[in-house]
Amino acid sequence: ETYKPLDENHSRDEDFAWDRTVSRLTEMQSKEYLKGSWRGGSGLLRRLEREVMNEEDLRRIWEVYDRDNSGYLSVEELSLLTADVNELKTGRRVVQKEEVVKLFNNVHVCESKGIEWEEFRSYFQREGGFLDVMECHYHFTTACET
């Protein structure tokens, strides 16, 4: 049997809910949404907390946070990444700009405008992996040397 609303107001509520659902699903398929950072540590970052990270995972992180497709990560883009990791680990998105700049300067070694893919990959592989470096840098754990 076809849906028949009990009254006119009930029908409008159902129509609104359906329209909102369709609108949200459409938005979630947009390039802007798919390129956006992970809120609440969901998705790849949360999975990587439980698994060993490989180069493909690093590449996916790189692609998501290179928001303007410039080929490098700016301080602002690195700040979004560190905020997402901080939220995953502590529940807070606040990161100090000085800490982000310090990490940026540790990773960025060439003369380009920002952190290039090769710098990003080699730094996090050399220093023990992405989440390990982030945890040590932001002191989420005491298992690292300072």
Secondary structure, DSSP 8 states (H G I E B T S, - for coil): -----SSHHHHHHHHHHHHHHHHHHHHHTSHHHHHS--GGG-THHHHHHHS---HHHHHHHHHHH-TT-SSEE-HHHHHHHHHHHHHHHHS-----HHHHHHHHHHH--SSSSSEEHHHHHHHHHHTT-HHHHHHHHTTS-SSS--
